[in-house]
């Protein structure tokens, strides 16, 4: 579908979904964002749903301003994927052992590594530039400086919620690895610190929603935020790269006889800020629950625990600020999902997938998400499908 345009105070709201299908709270958030004096465009992806400050599944283009709450607290959260040389025929009938080995290699939930991961020992890890990440730690906000040790031990770990590690098979029987994670606790603490600073600034006192407080260009507060933002985005990228390297090591040990090899990794943020040019203007584009989908750019759009993942190629639709959805998007809150569904429902909906099937992850049940096929249909003018993956192992925190 092409977009539907809904009137907004300062810019129209371009929606790649039926406006009537969007819950009232999310629509109000979109209208609030459209009132910001600095906004130059607002695009809404088909996975849109209510979020903190700004809706998840929105792309906010502003001139000389950025809203830290719109970026969110998991700065740099995103997906990585890699195609392997393995096929489904190489895999054992019982996948529980492989799942356990991946879980031993990569801490999940609130866990962390006992000692920081040594990148020099990792297969295929892009070591160049990694030391620079830690050299710049001392230039972050004072509020997080005491977190250095924890940050070094949490890099290369999954987290919880909708974060996941998966082993998948595509339509041709080829095995892929995918994972979803972000900047862990350090990104959350940096975000909360700067959101608090933004709320205190005088130019934000008259906003319709204090969660939409912004930093303005050429101010020390903006400079400090962008420094920390870029650092956290880089931390998130390396976090995924380390986990992928650890997962590759598991497969190389497990399938020595097959001499498994790996294609180039695909990696994309979906909670971040980028400097991009549209309509003759240099803009700060915030994608909150959206990936960049420039012409020919590869991206990753997951569904839920049992509905698979799409590898896509961007079509470069500038009306959407070269963006696409970051996933299926929730259709009910975590609280509502826990009230409505049981562990038995989860087991039924995840048949055929080696994964947790207990009450601790019922809020991630597939029925709590929008149908991914419908979401993909609504963004045919944003991306084209390169491969459809179906998970056979799904690891949650």
Secondary structure by P-SEA (a helix, b strand, c coil): ccbbbbbccccccccccccccccaaaaaaaaaaaacccccbbbbcccccccccccccbbbbbcccccccccccccccbbbbbbcccccccccccaaaaaaaaaaacccccccccccccccccccccccaaaaaaaaccccccccccaaaaaaaaccccccccccccccccccbbbbbbbcccccaaaaaaaaaaaaaaaacccccccccccccccccccaaaaaaaaaaaaaaaaaaaaaaaaaaaaaaaaaaacccccccccbbbbbbccbbbbbbccccccccccccbbbbcccbbbbbbbcccccccbbbbcccccccccccccccccccaaaaaacccaaaaaaaacccccccccccccccccccccaaaaaaaccccccccbbbbbcbbbcc
